[in-house]
Amino acid sequence: MPAPYATTVTFTTATGEHNMTRAQVEAAASRLTPAHGNTALDYSWYALAGTGLHYVGALVKEASNVDVKVGEARTLLHDLGFQIMAFMFTRESVSAPHPCHQ
């Protein structure tokens, strides 16, 4: 893992301040079923954790027991050094993505 990535991230929600570690995310990934090509949704965001791609929101929820918005989940996981990817099902979604996903 390159040096600029954090080993722990801290984030605040309506329920207070929370911490999440890379180890917690890796453990969460081992408990979750990876995303599958037949069940993926257009405009879904994924993180490569363990041996699979996982929905960013579900991965953060499993790791921290906290619901966060997709944009925040992407940022938190990226800050911990996980690779983030988006699934684009149609040509239109690739060339003109939804404004919330740019």
Secondary structure, DSSP 8 states (H G I E B T S, - for coil): --TTS-SEEEEEETTEEEEEEHHHHHHHHHHS----TTT--TTEEEEEETTEEEEHHHHHHHHHS----HHHHHHHHHHTT-EEEEE--SHHHHHS--GGG-
